[in-house]
Amino acid sequence: MSWPANRTPPHLVESDRAAGFEVAEDFERFSQMNDIFTRAFWDDQVRSKDSDAFFASYRMEAAPRRGDGFTQADFALRNAAWLISDMISERNAGEGEREGFQSPIRASVPVADTQADLGTPEEAAANIKQVAKLFGADLVGITEIDLRWHYADRPDVRTMEPVPNDLPPGLTHVIVMGHAMDFGLVETYPSALAGAATGREYSHEAAIVMQVTAYLRNLGYEAVASMNDTALVIPYAIKAGLGEYGRNQMVLTPEYGPRVRFSKIFTNLELAVDGPKPLGLAAYCEGCTACAAACPVKALPSGAPDFGEEVAAGSPSTLRGVRKWSSNAEACFGYWTKIKTDCAICMRVCPFNREFSTWAERLWRWLATGQAGAWGVRLARAWEARRGKRVRLKPAEWWQRGG
């Protein structure tokens, strides 16, 4: 696939508007070479002894033994949670591909010679969603391919040099799947123990995205499985109607708040799409700075969405040309390397990080998302303020209570 121009395709203008996307004339596709995790392998401004030890800790080679949440058992659980994802990502690293992160996941089955008839695009979409949920996806949405969100290039992980980021021709649709993270583990951020919530979902989504892709290929349709690779998943998840963009740089979903990981499948199967829709979460975000206030390195913006001027000015790891909240990726990753695990305090303290298992939580969401009007949002804000600062669950308590 080649990119014809750095502008909104005419047929996607309306969906951009519905998604709240404001794309500048000087927008350029993002190079995955500038992703902060990729830079940690080639850019001396990011790579350090701390970053090398951060990655080594996932192999138990540099796991510190210091305090609650950072014991050997905590690191052991985190790393075990990543196992399946790691097996996939490492299997072809010798050929320059880190599948699911810096290249798409290679297909395990060929495309069948004949194509099954799944009926209308609406019937086909319902079929795929049913199968995706059977395999374990918590959320499923469908949108059209939009090459603006595809990386301009990707790294060859052997040399850390840019190489083409190509997909097979003829792909038209993207199936986006959401994978909810464990609430109890997330409540222990920041800790190595909490990192098990991240690793568990990457392992889950690796299996799920490969299984759904195999189903599509067995039906006779081209399909490419993808996790963090190939394209930015956040705009695709929003375009697929799964959520809205939050101040904490995450997709806020009505069901799980920001506590979701996403995978995607590129396919040529004609599918009915799910358009973006106002959900009221981003609107609440505009008046909430809980994540920015809680960030230990002040990597999150406290002001209005912009084109990257507030906290990310000059950073090559910031997507340019889109009006949104942007983080200081260098400061964020620097903190991760110091504690030797992912932080995600911003996820934990988000008011929408709830289980929504009680009527009170569901009532709060109804009010917070504007279902009762402006007065309801004000009431939700007051309710959240009265609840007070979100208190971190001590990792030792998680172990004691059995998860």
C-alpha positions in Angstrom: 0.0 0.0 0.0 1.2 3.5 -0.8 0.0 6.8 0.6 -1.4 9.1 -2.0 -1.5 12.3 0.0 -1.4 13.6 3.6 -5.0 14.8 3.6 -8.3 13.4 4.7 -9.8 11.1 2.0 -13.1 12.7 0.8 -15.2 9.7 1.9 -13.8 10.0 5.4 -14.4 13.7 6.0 -17.8 13.1 7.7 -16.4 10.4 10.0 -13.5 12.6 10.9 -16.0 15.2 12.0 -18.1 12.7 14.0 -14.9 11.4 15.7 -13.8 14.9 16.6 -10.6 14.7 14.5 -9.0 17.9 13.4 -6.2 17.2 11.0 -4.0 20.0 9.9 -2.8 20.7 6.3 0.8 19.9 7.3 -0.1 16.5 8.8 2.4 13.8 8.0 2.3 10.1 8.7 4.2 9.0 11.8 7.4 7.0 11.4 7.5 4.0 13.8 11.3 4.7 14.1 10.2 7.6 16.4 8.0 5.5 18.7 9.5 6.0 22.1 10.0 2.2 22.6 11.7 1.9 19.2 13.9 4.9 20.0 15.1 3.2 23.1 17.0 0.8 20.8 18.7 3.4 18.6 18.4 6.9 19.9 21.0 7.9 22.5 18.7 10.6 23.7 16.3 7.8 25.0 18.5 4.8 25.4 20.3 4.5 28.7 21.5 2.0 31.3 18.0 2.4 32.9 16.3 1.6 29.6 18.5 -1.4 29.0 17.8 -2.7 32.5 14.0 -2.0 32.0 13.9 -4.4 29.0 16.3 -6.9 30.7 13.8 -7.0 33.7 11.3 -8.8 31.4 13.8 -11.6 31.2 14.4 -11.5 35.0 18.0 -10.3 34.3 17.7 -7.0 36.0 14.6 -7.3 38.2 15.2 -5.2 41.3 14.2 -6.6 44.7 12.9 -3.6 46.5 9.6 -3.3 48.3 6.0 -4.2 47.9 5.0 -4.7 44.3 8.5 -5.2 43.2 9.4 -8.5 44.7 10.7 -11.5 42.6 7.1 -12.9 42.7 5.7 -9.7 41.3 8.2 -9.6 38.4 7.8 -13.3 37.9 4.0 -12.9 37.5 4.3 -10.0 35.2 6.8 -11.7 32.9 4.8 -14.9 32.9 1.7 -12.9 31.8 3.7 -11.7 28.8 4.8 -15.2 27.7 2.5 -15.9 24.8 2.9 -12.4 23.4 6.7 -12.8 23.7 6.7 -16.1 21.9 4.9 -14.6 18.9 7.0 -11.4 18.8 10.3 -13.2 19.1 9.8 -16.0 16.6 11.0 -14.1 13.5 13.1 -11.5 15.1 16.1 -13.0 13.3 14.5 -11.9 10.1 14.0 -8.4 11.3 10.4 -8.7 12.4 9.1 -8.3 15.9 5.6 -9.5 15.2 2.8 -7.6 16.8 5.0 -4.7 17.8 7.2 -3.7 14.8 5.7 -5.8 12.1 2.3 -7.5 11.5 1.8 -11.0 12.8 2.6 -13.6 10.1 -0.3 -15.7 8.9 -0.2 -19.3 10.1 -2.7 -20.5 7.4 -3.1 -19.8 3.7 -6.1 -18.0 2.2 -8.6 -20.6 1.1 -9.2 -20.9 -2.7 -12.9 -20.3 -2.5 -14.7 -17.5 -0.7 -17.6 -18.3 1.6 -20.7 -16.2 1.3 -21.4 -14.4 4.6 -24.4 -12.5 3.2 -24.8 -8.8 3.3 -22.1 -6.6 4.8 -24.3 -6.3 7.9 -24.6 -10.0 8.2 -20.9 -10.5 7.6 -20.1 -8.0 10.3 -22.4 -9.7 12.8 -20.7 -13.0 12.0 -17.2 -11.7 12.6 -18.2 -10.0 15.8 -19.8 -13.2 17.1 -16.6 -15.2 16.3 -14.3 -12.5 17.8 -16.3 -12.5 21.0 -16.3 -16.3 21.0 -12.5 -16.3 21.0 -12.5 -13.8 23.9 -12.6 -10.2 22.5 -14.5 -7.9 25.0 -15.3 -5.2 22.4 -15.5 -5.3 18.6 -15.9 -2.5 16.1 -15.4 -2.2 12.4 -14.2 0.7 10.3 -12.6 1.5 6.9 -8.9 1.5 6.2 -7.4 5.0 6.5 -3.7 5.1 5.5 -3.2 8.4 7.4 -2.9 6.3 10.6 -0.4 3.7 9.1 3.3 4.1 10.0 5.3 5.7 7.2 7.9 3.0 7.8 8.8 0.4 10.4 12.2 -0.7 11.9 14.1 -3.8 10.9 14.8 -4.9 14.5 18.2 -6.5 13.4 19.6 -3.2 12.3 17.1 -0.6 13.6 17.0 0.9 10.2 13.6 1.9 8.6 12.1 -0.4 6.1 8.8 -0.2 4.1 5.6 -0.7 6.1 3.5 -2.5 3.4 0.3 -4.6 3.5 -1.2 -6.8 0.8 -3.1 -4.9 -1.9 -6.9 -4.7 -1.8 -7.5 -4.5 1.9 -10.5 -2.3 2.7 -11.7 -2.8 6.3 -10.3 -2.9 9.8 -11.7 -5.0 12.6 -10.8 -3.5 15.9 -11.0 -5.6 19.1 -10.8 -4.4 22.7 -9.4 -6.5 25.5 -10.2 -5.4 29.0 -7.5 -5.4 31.7 -7.9 -6.8 35.1 -9.4 -4.2 37.5 -7.7 -5.5 40.7 -4.2 -5.6 39.1 -4.7 -2.1 37.6 -5.5 -0.8 41.1 -1.9 -1.6 42.1 -0.2 0.7 39.6 2.6 1.6 39.7 4.1 -1.9 40.4 5.6 -4.8 38.6 2.6 -6.8 39.8 0.3 -4.4 37.9 2.3 -5.0 34.8 0.8 -8.5 34.8 -2.5 -6.8 33.7 -0.7 -5.4 30.6 1.1 -8.6 29.8 -2.0 -10.8 30.3 -4.0 -8.8 27.7 -1.1 -8.7 25.2 -1.0 -12.5 25.4 -4.7 -12.8 25.2 -5.0 -10.4 22.2 -2.1 -12.2 20.4 -4.1 -15.5 20.5 -7.5 -13.9 19.8 -6.3 -11.7 16.8 -4.5 -14.7 15.3 -7.5 -17.0 15.7 -10.0 -14.5 14.1 -7.5 -13.9 11.3 -7.2 -17.6 10.7 -11.1 -17.8 10.5 -11.2 -15.1 7.9 -8.4 -16.7 5.8 -10.1 -20.1 6.1 -13.2 -18.3 4.7 -11.2 -17.3 1.6 -10.5 -13.6 2.6 -7.2 -11.9 3.0 -6.6 -10.9 6.6 -3.6 -9.6 8.5 -3.3 -9.8 12.3 -1.9 -6.7 14.0 -1.4 -5.5 17.6 0.8 -2.4 18.1 2.4 -2.7 14.7 1.5 -1.3 11.2 -0.8 1.5 12.2 -1.9 3.6 15.2 -4.8 1.7 16.8 -6.2 4.7 18.8 -7.7 6.5 15.8 -9.0 3.2 14.4 -10.7 2.3 17.7 -12.4 5.7 17.8 -13.5 5.4 14.2 -14.9 2.0 15.0 -17.1 3.5 17.6 -15.4 1.8 20.6 -14.6 5.0 22.6 -13.2 8.5 22.7 -9.7 10.0 23.2 -8.8 11.0 26.7 -6.4 13.4 28.3 -4.3 10.3 29.5 -3.6 9.4 25.8 -5.9 6.4 26.0 -9.2 5.4 24.4 -11.9 5.8 27.0 -14.6 3.2 26.6 -18.1 3.2 28.2 -17.6 -0.3 29.4 -14.1 -0.2 30.9 -12.9 3.4 30.8 -9.3 3.4 29.8 -8.6 -0.1 31.0 -8.5 -1.6 27.5 -5.8 -2.9 25.1 -6.6 -3.1 21.4 -5.8 -5.3 18.4 -6.8 -5.1 14.8 -7.2 -7.1 11.6 -6.9 -5.7 8.1 -9.1 -7.5 5.6 -10.7 -7.4 2.2 -14.0 -8.8 3.4 -16.8 -6.3 2.8 -18.2 -5.4 6.2 -20.7 -2.9 7.5 -18.8 -0.3 9.5 -19.5 1.1 13.0 -19.2 4.9 12.9 -17.8 7.1 15.7 -20.4 8.5 18.0 -20.4 11.0 20.8 -20.2 9.2 24.1 -19.6 12.0 26.6 -16.4 10.7 28.0 -14.0 13.1 26.2 -16.3 16.0 27.1 -16.0 15.0 30.8 -12.2 14.8 30.3 -12.1 18.5 29.2 -12.9 19.5 32.7 -10.9 16.8 34.5 -7.2 16.8 35.2 -7.0 13.9 37.6 -4.5 12.0 35.4 -2.3 15.1 34.8 -2.2 15.9 38.5 -1.3 12.3 39.4 1.5 11.9 36.9 4.8 11.8 38.9 6.8 13.4 36.0 4.1 15.8 34.8 4.1 14.2 31.4 0.4 14.8 30.7 -1.2 18.1 29.6 -3.5 20.0 31.9 -4.8 22.4 29.2 -7.0 22.1 26.2 -6.1 19.8 23.2 -3.5 21.3 20.9 -1.1 20.3 18.2 1.5 19.1 20.7 2.7 22.5 22.1 1.9 22.1 25.8 4.1 19.3 27.1 5.4 17.6 23.9 6.9 20.5 21.9 9.9 19.3 19.8 9.5 15.6 20.6 9.9 13.3 17.6 7.7 10.8 19.4 4.6 13.1 19.1 2.2 12.7 16.2 2.1 16.1 14.5 -0.7 17.7 12.6 -3.6 16.3 14.8 -5.3 18.4 17.4 -5.4 16.3 20.6 -3.9 15.9 24.0 -0.3 14.9 23.7 2.2 13.6 26.4 5.8 14.1 27.0 6.8 10.6 25.9 10.4 11.0 27.0 9.5 11.9 30.6 6.9 9.1 30.7 9.2 6.4 29.4 12.0 7.7 31.6 9.9 7.1 34.7 9.1 3.6 33.5 12.8 2.8 33.1 13.4 3.9 36.7 10.8 1.7 38.2 11.5 -1.1 35.7 7.9 -1.6 34.7 5.0 0.3 33.1 3.5 3.0 35.2 -0.2 3.6 34.2 -1.1 5.7 37.2 -3.0 7.8 34.7 -5.2 4.8 33.9 -5.8 3.9 37.6 -6.9 7.4 38.7 -9.1 8.0 35.7 -12.7 8.5 37.0 -13.9 6.2 34.3 -11.7 3.4 35.6 -14.5 1.5 37.3 -16.1 -1.9 37.1 -19.6 -0.4 36.6 -20.9 -3.4 38.5 -23.2 -1.5 40.9 -26.1 0.8 40.2 -24.3 3.7 41.8 -21.3 3.4 39.4 -23.7 3.1 36.4 -25.6 6.1 37.7 -22.4 8.1 37.9 -21.5 7.1 34.4 -24.9 8.2 33.1 -24.5 11.5 34.8 -20.8 12.0 33.8 -21.4 11.3 30.1 -24.1 14.0 29.9 -27.1 11.7 29.6 -29.0 14.0 32.0 -27.7 17.2 30.6 -25.1 19.7 31.9 -26.5 19.6 35.5 -25.8 15.9 35.6 -22.2 16.3 34.5 -21.8 18.9 37.3 -23.3 16.5 39.8 -21.0 13.7 38.6 -18.0 16.0 39.1 -19.1 16.9 42.6 -19.7 13.2 43.3 -16.2 12.3 42.1 -14.7 15.1 44.1 -16.5 13.9 47.2 -15.1 10.4 46.6 -11.6 11.9 46.9 -8.3 10.8 45.6 -8.1 7.3 44.3 -6.0 5.3 46.7 -3.6 2.7 45.3 -4.3 -0.9 46.3 -1.2 -2.3 48.0 0.2 -5.2 46.0 0.6 -7.3 49.1 -3.1 -6.9 49.7 -3.8 -8.2 46.2 -1.8 -11.3 46.9 -3.4 -11.7 50.4 -7.0 -11.5 49.1 -6.3 -14.0 46.2 -6.4 -11.5 43.3 
